[in-house]
């Protein structure tokens, strides 16, 4: 992986963590996340998305990648309520 690619991945995780923190702050019923917790959730969402996309192979379209990401995020958010 090139250095610019690695920087892009790091920036994606940071932005994802910040969005998760904002959502947890705005929505009632969600506990406010620290940056570390949000970063871990972002990594788990990315790993789940990667696993599902690798199962489908190259047949998955860009539109379906968005749907996979949405369901991966929803599953992580749902399952995280049982961890605490």
PLY file of the C-alpha trace (Angstrom):
ply
format ascii 1.0
element vertex 84
property float x
property float y
property float z
element edge 83
property int vertex1
property int vertex2
end_header
0.00 0.00 0.00
1.37 3.40 -0.92
1.80 6.10 1.69
-0.96 8.24 0.20
-3.30 5.24 0.32
-2.49 4.67 3.98
-3.13 8.33 4.80
-6.49 8.09 3.01
-7.47 5.05 5.08
-6.50 6.80 8.32
-8.48 9.89 7.34
-11.52 7.72 6.53
-11.39 6.08 9.97
-11.04 9.45 11.72
-13.97 10.93 9.78
-16.08 7.82 10.45
-15.28 8.05 14.16
-16.23 11.73 14.25
-19.53 11.01 12.49
-20.30 8.23 14.97
-19.54 10.60 17.85
-21.86 13.24 16.36
-24.66 10.73 15.83
-24.30 9.38 19.37
-24.51 12.94 20.69
-27.56 13.93 18.63
-29.76 10.85 18.95
-31.62 10.22 22.17
-31.03 6.84 23.75
-27.44 6.58 22.61
-24.62 7.08 25.09
-22.08 9.65 23.98
-19.01 7.90 22.59
-15.43 8.80 23.30
-13.11 9.13 20.33
-11.48 5.78 21.10
-14.81 3.95 21.25
-15.96 5.59 18.03
-12.68 4.66 16.33
-13.06 1.03 17.38
-16.64 1.01 16.06
-15.43 2.51 12.76
-12.78 -0.22 12.43
-15.35 -2.95 13.17
-17.75 -1.50 10.60
-14.97 -1.39 8.00
-13.91 -4.98 8.71
-17.50 -6.26 8.46
-17.97 -4.39 5.19
-14.74 -5.85 3.83
-15.73 -9.39 4.81
-19.14 -9.11 3.17
-17.67 -7.55 0.02
-15.03 -10.29 -0.20
-17.78 -12.92 0.00
-19.51 -11.39 -3.02
-16.26 -10.94 -4.94
-15.97 -8.58 -7.88
-19.67 -8.91 -8.72
-20.67 -6.21 -6.22
-21.53 -2.80 -7.70
-20.74 0.58 -6.11
-24.41 1.00 -5.18
-24.42 -2.35 -3.40
-21.22 -1.39 -1.54
-23.15 1.47 0.01
-25.94 -0.87 1.03
-23.41 -3.31 2.52
-21.82 -0.46 4.49
-25.21 0.66 5.76
-26.15 -2.80 7.00
-22.71 -3.37 8.53
-23.01 -0.10 10.45
-26.56 -0.92 11.55
-25.48 -4.36 12.78
-22.56 -2.93 14.77
-24.71 -0.23 16.34
-27.40 -2.76 17.23
-24.97 -5.32 18.69
-23.04 -2.71 20.64
-25.99 -2.23 22.99
-25.34 -5.69 24.42
-21.63 -5.09 25.10
-21.90 -2.38 27.74
0 1
1 2
2 3
3 4
4 5
5 6
6 7
7 8
8 9
9 10
10 11
11 12
12 13
13 14
14 15
15 16
16 17
17 18
18 19
19 20
20 21
21 22
22 23
23 24
24 25
25 26
26 27
27 28
28 29
29 30
30 31
31 32
32 33
33 34
34 35
35 36
36 37
37 38
38 39
39 40
40 41
41 42
42 43
43 44
44 45
45 46
46 47
47 48
48 49
49 50
50 51
51 52
52 53
53 54
54 55
55 56
56 57
57 58
58 59
59 60
60 61
61 62
62 63
63 64
64 65
65 66
66 67
67 68
68 69
69 70
70 71
71 72
72 73
73 74
74 75
75 76
76 77
77 78
78 79
79 80
80 81
81 82
82 83
